[in-house]
Amino acid sequence: MLFRGWEGAVDGPWPDVATVVDRVGGVHLVVTRHALVRQVLADAVTWRPDNALDAVTPIPVAALRVLTAHRFRLPPTLANNAGPSHPEIRAIVAEALHPDRVAAQRPWLTALVRDRVAGIAADLAAGRPVDLHARLAADLPLLALARLVALPDAPVGAVKDFARAALELFWAPLDVDRQQTLAVEVGRFHAVLREFAAVGGGLAARLRAAGHSPDVVVGALFFLLVAGQETTSQFLTLLLHRLTGEPGVRAGLRAGTVAVADVVEEGLRLEPPIVTWRRVAATDTTLGGTPVPAGSSMLLWLARAGRDPEVVAEPTGFRPGQRGSRRHLAFGAGAHRCVGAQLARLEAAVVVAEAAPLLDAVTVVRPPWCPDNLTFRMPDAFVVRRADTRPT
């Protein structure tokens, strides 16, 4: 089950807490009910985040040597930090992503998306296929993040390659050769982050001024670049693809009877880029009547929780504004809830408002393909063309 894709099983019958064994013999308790997933996320004492960034495929010695050569370290910083330093680190990052600062990006973001949509529309009108992932979604969140948080002066492609390599290295099923290749990619850019953390301004400077170690500064930057932008680009692609199959929703957007914000929330519920997240039981306890020994790996099925019939009226239907739609856990919950939620929502809202009309006259040439990964969807492309054209 693990690593074979979650999409096909998300609507099938599951117990509230299920025991699943991964391909290397690790035992996980998969939590499927919304109330129980939220309970775990909200209690960082009983259910610690220590394993959130652990490699799910053990990294072999050769790859570890590569990472060590680049002084790669990920101390508890944000997602995997239950210690006393977490509130202050989180507060500094949250200030950089303050809702007022995020909202101020709307005019710039709208102009950028509108310009891209115009170019895409021209290509479609000329009968050319267009990859909406590459042309619209892939780099947009990174560009937006860079306006709010000072980042290393690195090519966009290098940052994107690093982020996807990190998601694969730590959350995918891998053979030894692939781990080695990914370790080189991740280690090389980690060295860039380390150099920037020592002298960079903005968020890096504020973390240094607060007395945090270079490793903590690097860890915060690492997590922002990996989870703070890559997941949003994934979501934009998944949401646009979903909307191609929802003509009624698109008609409602045109008529003004469906709100863009409701479309975004329903998309987060049904097409979350983060499918699962992890916790570890700190003590012997129970969850939903299931005994949980201390040290148990808890796999919180966020995508399944979003389809809980106890929460949402039509679990599998894309119904913007329906009861329970906004109660999804795509951004987590509790002390580790995503600090970039408002930025992701803004980006998605602008893309839906500006790009949804494109989808009325297209057919899908190549839907997004998502590789096996414990947690992240990682769509690779989304190619469309005008509905009345054929490839030559």
Secondary structure, 3 states (H helix, E strand, C coil): CCCCCCHHHCCCCCCCEEEEECCCCCEEEEECCHHHHHHHHHCCCCEECCCCCCCCCCCCHHHHHHHHHCCCCCCCCCCCCCCCCHHHHHHHHHHHCCHHHHHCCHHHHHHHHHHHHHHHHHHHHCCCCEEHHHHHHCCHHHHHHHHHCCCCCCCHHHHHHHHHHHHHHHHCCCCHHHHHHHHHHHHHHHHHHHHHHHHCCCHHHHHHHCCCCHHHHHHHHHHHHHHCCHHHHHHHHHHHHHHHCCHHHHHHHHHCCCCHHHHHHHHHHHCCCECEEEEEECCCEEECCEEECCCCEEEEEHHHHCCCCCCCCCCCCCCCCCCCHHHCCCCCCHHHCCCCHHHHHHHHHHHHHHHHHHHHHEEEEECCCCCCCCCECCCCCCEEEECCCCCC
